Amino acid sequence: MNTTPMPEPLRRAIHHLVSEGVQNCQEVLRYTEPDQAHTWKRMTLYRATDAADTMNMAALLIAAYCESTGMAADTLQSYLQAGQQELRSAGPQEEDRAHVAGLMGEALSYEAMRAPANRMRHGRGQRQAEQAQAPEDDPQKLFTEAVLHGLKAKLCDEVDALDTYLPPQMATMARRVAEALEVPEPATA
C-alpha cells in the first residue's frame, strides 16, 4: 500500500483549482436568483460549465501525476471513472429532456417511456418538482448554499448585498458564514 502524501506543489495546484470551481458553483447559485432574470440562462450555463471544466482540470492534473509515477493505465482509467463522462458538445440527451419534462410536470411520449433511463430521470424530475413546493428545504442543502454565498460575499466585500437577492433565511445564514470568516485581531499583551 502506498502511503506517500501528495507532493506539495500538486496539492497547492489542486487546492487552487477546487477553490476556483467552488467560486464558479457559487455563481451558478447566484444567477438562479430572481433579480438575475435577464441573464440566468447564459450565466448559469457559463458558470456550470466553467466549474465542470475546472474540476476536470483538477482530475486530469492528478491523473497526469499518477501516470508519471507509473500507475497502470487500466487503474488510471478506473479511477478517472471515464465511463461516467458525458460530452457537453453533444448537447442535451433524451434523458436530460426526460428530466426537464418531470421537473416541468410534463408527460413523456410513449417512445421516451420505453427507455428505463428516461423513466428514471423523469421520475427524479417529478420528485425534485414536488420537493421544490415544500416550504422547508433540506438543511444540508441550505447549509451548503449559505456557505457558498457567505464565502463569495466575504471575498467580494458584499455582505450587505446578501439581503437584496437571497430569501431572508438564506441571507441570515450566509451573513453568519461571512462573519465567521472575519480574521481575528492578534492578541496584544
Secondary structure, 3 states (H helix, E strand, C coil): CCCCCCCHHHHHHHHHHHHHHHHHHHHHHHCCCHHHCCCHHHHHHHHHHHHHHHHHHHHHHHHHHHHHCCCCHHHHHHHHCHHHCCCHHHCCCHHHHHHHHHHCCCCCCHHHHCCHHHHHHHHHHHHHHHHHHCCCCCHHHHHHHHHHHHHHHHHCCCHHHHHHHCCHHHHHHHHHHHHHCCCCCCCCC
